[in-house]
Amino acid sequence: MVKGYLLIKLVPGLESDAMSQIRAIPGITDVNLVFGQWDAVAIAETKSLFELARIIIGEVRGIQGVQDTATLVQGEL
C-alpha cells in the first residue's frame, strides 16, 4: 500500500467546489482545509506509486480551482 499526502494550493473563491471534487476521487481517503502556505491536505491510498501518480496528475491537477500541488509519499524505516 502506498500512502501519499497531497499538499494543495487552491484558487480563492473555488475552494469549496474543488475540495468536493477531490473528495469524490477514488483513492482519496480524506481532505482537510488548512491554513498556511497550502490550502488543503488530501490523503491518498493506492496499491502502487504508479496509481498514486495517476490520481495526482490525471485527476487532482485537472480540477478547476487547483492551482498547485506537492506530494509527500509515506516512507517506513
N, CA, C and O atoms as a MOPAC input file, in Angstrom:
PM7 MOZYME 1SCF
protein

 N      0.85200 1    -1.18200 1     0.00000 1
 C      0.00000 1     0.00000 1     0.00000 1
 C      0.89100 1     1.23600 1     0.00000 1
 O      1.84600 1     1.31500 1     0.77200 1
 N      0.58400 1     2.19400 1    -0.85700 1
 C      1.29800 1     3.46500 1    -0.94000 1
 C      0.37400 1     4.55400 1    -0.41400 1
 O     -0.77900 1     4.66600 1    -0.83000 1
 N      0.89800 1     5.34700 1     0.50000 1
 C      0.10900 1     6.43200 1     1.07400 1
 C      0.79500 1     7.74900 1     0.72900 1
 O      1.99400 1     7.91200 1     0.95400 1
 N      0.02300 1     8.68500 1     0.18100 1
 C      0.55800 1     9.98500 1    -0.18600 1
 C     -0.22600 1    11.10200 1     0.46300 1
 O     -1.44800 1    11.03200 1     0.59300 1
 N      0.49500 1    12.13500 1     0.86800 1
 C     -0.11200 1    13.33100 1     1.42600 1
 C      0.01400 1    14.41900 1     0.36500 1
 O      1.12100 1    14.83300 1     0.02200 1
 N     -1.11100 1    14.87500 1    -0.14600 1
 C     -1.12300 1    15.86400 1    -1.21400 1
 C     -1.34400 1    17.24900 1    -0.62300 1
 O     -2.38900 1    17.52600 1    -0.03400 1
 N     -0.36200 1    18.10300 1    -0.78500 1
 C     -0.48500 1    19.49200 1    -0.36000 1
 C     -1.04500 1    20.25000 1    -1.54900 1
 O     -0.49400 1    20.18000 1    -2.64800 1
 N     -2.12500 1    20.96900 1    -1.34000 1
 C     -2.86100 1    21.56500 1    -2.45400 1
 C     -3.05900 1    23.05800 1    -2.23500 1
 O     -3.51100 1    23.48800 1    -1.17400 1
 N     -2.71200 1    23.84700 1    -3.25800 1
 C     -2.97900 1    25.28400 1    -3.26000 1
 C     -4.21700 1    25.49600 1    -4.12400 1
 O     -4.27400 1    25.01800 1    -5.25700 1
 N     -5.20300 1    26.20700 1    -3.59600 1
 C     -6.48100 1    26.40500 1    -4.28000 1
 C     -6.66000 1    27.85100 1    -4.73100 1
 O     -6.09100 1    28.77300 1    -4.14500 1
 N     -7.45100 1    28.03300 1    -5.76700 1
 C     -7.78100 1    29.36500 1    -6.27500 1
 C     -8.84000 1    29.97400 1    -5.35400 1
 O     -9.86300 1    29.34100 1    -5.09200 1
 N     -8.61000 1    31.19600 1    -4.86000 1
 C     -9.60400 1    31.83600 1    -3.99400 1
 C    -10.98300 1    31.88700 1    -4.66200 1
 O    -11.11200 1    32.24900 1    -5.83200 1
 N    -11.99700 1    31.51900 1    -3.89700 1
 C    -13.37000 1    31.51700 1    -4.38900 1
 C    -13.81400 1    30.17000 1    -4.94200 1
 O    -15.01200 1    29.92900 1    -5.09300 1
 N    -12.86000 1    29.28600 1    -5.24700 1
 C    -13.20100 1    27.96600 1    -5.79600 1
 C    -12.87200 1    26.82700 1    -4.82900 1
 O    -12.92000 1    25.65500 1    -5.20200 1
 N    -12.53800 1    27.17900 1    -3.59000 1
 C    -12.10000 1    26.17700 1    -2.61900 1
 C    -13.13600 1    25.07800 1    -2.37300 1
 O    -12.81300 1    23.89100 1    -2.42900 1
 N    -14.36200 1    25.47200 1    -2.10500 1
 C    -15.40100 1    24.50700 1    -1.74300 1
 C    -15.67800 1    23.50900 1    -2.87100 1
 O    -15.74100 1    22.30200 1    -2.63200 1
 N    -15.83900 1    24.00300 1    -4.07500 1
 C    -16.10000 1    23.11500 1    -5.21600 1
 C    -14.92000 1    22.19000 1    -5.47500 1
 O    -15.10200 1    20.99800 1    -5.72100 1
 N    -13.70900 1    22.74000 1    -5.42000 1
 C    -12.51600 1    21.93100 1    -5.67400 1
 C    -12.38500 1    20.83000 1    -4.62200 1
 O    -12.08400 1    19.68400 1    -4.95700 1
 N    -12.60600 1    21.16700 1    -3.37600 1
 C    -12.48000 1    20.16500 1    -2.31100 1
 C    -13.54000 1    19.07000 1    -2.45800 1
 O    -13.25300 1    17.90100 1    -2.20200 1
 N    -14.73600 1    19.42600 1    -2.86000 1
 C    -15.79200 1    18.42700 1    -3.08300 1
 C    -15.39300 1    17.46100 1    -4.19600 1
 O    -15.60600 1    16.25400 1    -4.08300 1
 N    -14.81500 1    17.99600 1    -5.26800 1
 C    -14.39500 1    17.14700 1    -6.38200 1
 C    -13.22500 1    16.24800 1    -5.98200 1
 O    -13.16100 1    15.09100 1    -6.39900 1
 N    -12.30700 1    16.76900 1    -5.18300 1
 C    -11.17500 1    15.95800 1    -4.71700 1
 C    -11.68300 1    14.82200 1    -3.84000 1
 O    -11.23700 1    13.68400 1    -3.98700 1
 N    -12.60600 1    15.11300 1    -2.93400 1
 C    -13.17400 1    14.08400 1    -2.04600 1
 C    -13.81700 1    12.93800 1    -2.82700 1
 O    -13.83300 1    11.80000 1    -2.35800 1
 N    -14.34100 1    13.23200 1    -4.00900 1
 C    -15.05400 1    12.23000 1    -4.81300 1
 C    -14.12000 1    11.30700 1    -5.59900 1
 O    -14.58400 1    10.33700 1    -6.19900 1
 N    -12.83700 1    11.58400 1    -5.60800 1
 C    -11.89100 1    10.76900 1    -6.37700 1
 C    -11.62200 1     9.45300 1    -5.64300 1
 O    -11.23000 1     9.46600 1    -4.47600 1
 N    -11.83000 1     8.31500 1    -6.31900 1
 C    -11.49300 1     7.02800 1    -5.69200 1
 C    -10.00300 1     6.98800 1    -5.33900 1
 O     -9.15100 1     7.32900 1    -6.16000 1
 N     -9.70900 1     6.57300 1    -4.12900 1
 C     -8.32900 1     6.53000 1    -3.65500 1
 C     -8.00600 1     7.66300 1    -2.70100 1
 O     -7.05800 1     7.56800 1    -1.92200 1
 N     -8.78600 1     8.73900 1    -2.75400 1
 C     -8.62200 1     9.83800 1    -1.79700 1
 C     -9.43100 1     9.46400 1    -0.55700 1
 O    -10.64400 1     9.26900 1    -0.63300 1
 N     -8.75500 1     9.36800 1     0.57600 1
 C     -9.43400 1     8.92700 1     1.79500 1
 C     -9.84400 1    10.07500 1     2.71400 1
 O    -10.72300 1     9.91300 1     3.55900 1
 N     -9.19900 1    11.24700 1     2.54600 1
 C     -9.52900 1    12.37800 1     3.41100 1
 C     -9.02600 1    13.65900 1     2.76800 1
 O     -8.00700 1    13.65100 1     2.07700 1
 N     -9.73300 1    14.75700 1     2.99100 1
 C     -9.31600 1    16.08400 1     2.52900 1
 C     -9.63600 1    17.06500 1     3.64400 1
 O    -10.75000 1    17.08800 1     4.16600 1
 N     -8.65100 1    17.87300 1     4.00200 1
 C     -8.84600 1    18.85500 1     5.06800 1
 C     -8.36300 1    20.22600 1     4.63500 1
 O     -7.31000 1    20.35200 1     4.00900 1
 N     -9.12600 1    21.24600 1     4.96500 1
 C     -8.72600 1    22.62600 1     4.74900 1
 C     -7.69600 1    22.97000 1     5.81500 1
 O     -7.88100 1    22.64200 1     6.98700 1
 N     -6.60700 1    23.63100 1     5.41600 1
 C     -5.57100 1    24.03700 1     6.36200 1
 C     -5.20400 1    25.49500 1     6.08800 1
 O     -5.55600 1    26.04600 1     5.04500 1
 N     -4.50900 1    26.10000 1     7.01400 1
 C     -4.09100 1    27.48900 1     6.87400 1
 C     -2.57300 1    27.53800 1     6.84800 1
 O     -1.90700 1    26.82200 1     7.59600 1
 N     -2.03700 1    28.37400 1     5.99700 1
 C     -0.59100 1    28.49600 1     5.85700 1
 C     -0.23300 1    28.55400 1     4.38700 1
 O     -0.99500 1    29.08100 1     3.57600 1
 N      0.93400 1    28.00900 1     4.03800 1
 C      1.40200 1    28.03900 1     2.65800 1
 C      0.48400 1    27.25400 1     1.72700 1
 O      0.33900 1    27.61500 1     0.55900 1
 N     -0.13500 1    26.19000 1     2.22400 1
 C     -1.04400 1    25.34800 1     1.44300 1
 C     -2.46000 1    25.54800 1     1.95400 1
 O     -2.66000 1    25.95100 1     3.10000 1
 N     -3.44300 1    25.26700 1     1.10700 1
 C     -4.84400 1    25.48400 1     1.46800 1
 C     -5.56600 1    24.20400 1     1.89100 1
 O     -6.54300 1    24.25200 1     2.63800 1
 N     -5.08100 1    23.06700 1     1.41100 1
 C     -5.72400 1    21.79000 1     1.73500 1
 C     -4.68000 1    20.68100 1     1.74900 1
 O     -3.65300 1    20.75800 1     1.07600 1
 N     -4.97000 1    19.65600 1     2.52800 1
 C     -4.15500 1    18.45100 1     2.55000 1
 C     -5.09300 1    17.27500 1     2.30000 1
 O     -6.08400 1    17.09200 1     3.00700 1
 N     -4.76500 1    16.48100 1     1.28400 1
 C     -5.54800 1    15.28400 1     0.97600 1
 C     -4.67400 1    14.06300 1     1.22800 1
 O     -3.45600 1    14.11000 1     1.05600 1
 N     -5.30500 1    12.98200 1     1.63300 1
 C     -4.59600 1    11.72000 1     1.82600 1
 C     -5.09400 1    10.74700 1     0.77100 1
 O     -6.29700 1    10.55100 1     0.59600 1
 N     -4.14400 1    10.14300 1     0.07300 1
 C     -4.47200 1     9.15000 1    -0.95100 1
 C     -3.83000 1     7.82600 1    -0.56500 1
 O     -2.68700 1     7.78800 1    -0.11000 1
 N     -4.56700 1     6.75300 1    -0.75000 1
 C     -4.03800 1     5.40900 1    -0.51700 1
 C     -4.25400 1     4.59300 1    -1.77800 1
 O     -5.38200 1     4.43600 1    -2.24700 1
 N     -3.15800 1     4.07200 1    -2.32500 1
 C     -3.21600 1     3.32000 1    -3.57300 1
 C     -2.37800 1     2.05100 1    -3.45500 1
 O     -1.63000 1     1.86800 1    -2.49500 1
 N     -2.52200 1     1.17700 1    -4.45500 1
 C     -1.77100 1    -0.07300 1    -4.45400 1
 C     -0.34600 1     0.09600 1    -4.96900 1
 O      0.52600 1    -0.72900 1    -4.69400 1
 N     -0.11400 1     1.18600 1    -5.72900 1
 C      1.21700 1     1.38200 1    -6.30500 1
 C      1.53100 1     2.86400 1    -6.44400 1
 O      0.64100 1     3.71200 1    -6.39500 1
 N      2.80700 1     3.15600 1    -6.61700 1
 C      3.23300 1     4.52500 1    -6.85900 1
 C      2.68100 1     5.02700 1    -8.19400 1
 O      2.33900 1     6.20200 1    -8.32800 1
 N      2.59800 1     4.13800 1    -9.17000 1
 C      2.02500 1     4.48500 1   -10.46800 1
 C      0.58200 1     4.95600 1   -10.30800 1
 O      0.18900 1     5.95900 1   -10.90300 1
 N     -0.20100 1     4.24700 1    -9.51700 1
 C     -1.60700 1     4.61900 1    -9.29300 1
 C     -1.70600 1     5.95200 1    -8.55600 1
 O     -2.59000 1     6.75600 1    -8.85200 1
 N     -0.81400 1     6.19300 1    -7.60500 1
 C     -0.80000 1     7.47700 1    -6.89800 1
 C     -0.51900 1     8.61200 1    -7.88400 1
 O     -1.18800 1     9.64400 1    -7.85100 1
 N      0.46500 1     8.42100 1    -8.75400 1
 C      0.79100 1     9.43400 1    -9.76100 1
 C     -0.38400 1     9.67500 1   -10.69700 1
 O     -0.63900 1    10.81700 1   -11.08100 1
 N     -1.10000 1     8.62500 1   -11.07000 1
 C     -2.25900 1     8.76100 1   -11.95000 1
 C     -3.34000 1     9.61200 1   -11.29900 1
 O     -3.94800 1    10.45200 1   -11.96300 1
 N     -3.58500 1     9.40700 1   -10.02000 1
 C     -4.59200 1    10.19300 1    -9.30300 1
 C     -4.19000 1    11.66900 1    -9.26500 1
 O     -5.01100 1    12.55100 1    -9.51700 1
 N     -2.92900 1    11.92400 1    -8.94900 1
 C     -2.46500 1    13.30800 1    -8.81800 1
 C     -2.46200 1    14.01000 1   -10.17100 1
 O     -3.05900 1    15.07500 1   -10.32700 1
 N     -1.79400 1    13.41500 1   -11.13500 1
 C     -1.63200 1    14.06000 1   -12.44000 1
 C     -2.91800 1    14.00900 1   -13.26100 1
 O     -3.30900 1    15.00400 1   -13.87100 1
 N     -3.56900 1    12.85700 1   -13.27700 1
 C     -4.73500 1    12.68700 1   -14.12800 1
 C     -6.03100 1    13.21400 1   -13.57800 1
 O     -6.96700 1    13.47400 1   -14.33500 1
 N     -6.10600 1    13.37800 1   -12.26300 1
 C     -7.38100 1    13.80200 1   -11.68100 1
 C     -7.27300 1    15.07800 1   -10.85000 1
 O     -7.91100 1    16.07800 1   -11.18100 1
 N     -6.48600 1    15.06600 1    -9.78700 1
 C     -6.44700 1    16.22200 1    -8.87900 1
 C     -6.00700 1    17.48700 1    -9.60900 1
 O     -6.65100 1    18.52800 1    -9.48000 1
 N     -4.92900 1    17.41000 1   -10.36800 1
 C     -4.41200 1    18.60900 1   -11.03900 1
 C     -5.34200 1    19.12800 1   -12.13900 1
 O     -5.20600 1    20.27200 1   -12.57200 1
 N     -6.27000 1    18.30900 1   -12.58900 1
 C     -7.20300 1    18.72300 1   -13.62600 1
 C     -8.45600 1    19.40200 1   -13.10300 1
 O     -9.28500 1    19.86200 1   -13.88800 1
 N     -8.60400 1    19.47100 1   -11.80200 1
 C     -9.79500 1    20.07400 1   -11.20000 1
 C     -9.68600 1    21.59300 1   -11.24300 1
 O     -8.66700 1    22.16500 1   -10.85500 1
 N    -10.75400 1    22.24200 1   -11.72200 1
 C    -10.77300 1    23.69900 1   -11.73200 1
 C    -10.72700 1    24.18800 1   -10.28900 1
 O    -11.53500 1    23.77600 1    -9.45600 1
 N     -9.79500 1    25.05300 1   -10.01000 1
 C     -9.62500 1    25.56500 1    -8.65500 1
 C     -8.36600 1    25.05200 1    -7.99600 1
 O     -7.93300 1    25.60400 1    -6.98400 1
 N     -7.76300 1    24.00200 1    -8.54600 1
 C     -6.48600 1    23.50600 1    -8.03400 1
 C     -5.38900 1    24.26200 1    -8.76600 1
 O     -5.25800 1    24.16300 1    -9.98600 1
 N     -4.60600 1    25.01300 1    -8.01300 1
 C     -3.57900 1    25.86800 1    -8.59400 1
 C     -2.20900 1    25.19500 1    -8.59400 1
 O     -1.44000 1    25.36100 1    -9.54100 1
 N     -1.89400 1    24.43300 1    -7.53600 1
 C     -0.58100 1    23.81900 1    -7.40300 1
 C     -0.68800 1    22.64600 1    -6.43900 1
 O     -1.56700 1    22.61800 1    -5.57800 1
 N      0.21600 1    21.67700 1    -6.58800 1
 C      0.25600 1    20.54000 1    -5.67300 1
 C      1.70000 1    20.18100 1    -5.36400 1
 O      2.61000 1    20.46000 1    -6.14400 1
 N      1.88700 1    19.55800 1    -4.21400 1
 C      3.14500 1    18.91100 1    -3.85300 1
 C      2.74000 1    17.63200 1    -3.14000 1
 O      1.74900 1    17.61200 1    -2.40900 1
 N      3.49300 1    16.58000 1    -3.34600 1
 C      3.12200 1    15.29000 1    -2.76700 1
 C      4.23400 1    14.75900 1    -1.87700 1
 O      5.40900 1    14.76800 1    -2.24600 1
 N      3.83800 1    14.29600 1    -0.69700 1
 C      4.74200 1    13.63900 1     0.23100 1
 C      4.33800 1    12.17000 1     0.26800 1
 O      3.19600 1    11.84800 1     0.59400 1
 N      5.26300 1    11.28400 1    -0.06300 1
 C      4.97600 1     9.85600 1    -0.05300 1
 C      5.45800 1     9.29400 1     1.27500 1
 O      6.59600 1     9.51800 1     1.68900 1
 N      4.56900 1     8.55800 1     1.93400 1
 C      4.90500 1     7.98300 1     3.23200 1
 C      6.01200 1     6.95600 1     3.08100 1
 O      6.00300 1     6.14600 1     2.15400 1
 N      6.95300 1     6.99500 1     3.98900 1
 C      8.04400 1     6.02300 1     3.99500 1
 C      8.04400 1     5.22500 1     5.28500 1
 O      7.34000 1     5.55500 1     6.23800 1
 N      8.82900 1     4.19000 1     5.29900 1
 C      8.95600 1     3.34900 1     6.50400 1
 C     10.42500 1     3.12500 1     6.79600 1
 O     11.23900 1     3.01300 1     5.88000 1
 N     10.76000 1     3.06100 1     8.06900 1
 C     12.12700 1     2.76600 1     8.49400 1
 C     12.23000 1     1.35100 1     8.97400 1
 O     13.30800 1     0.91200 1     9.37600 1

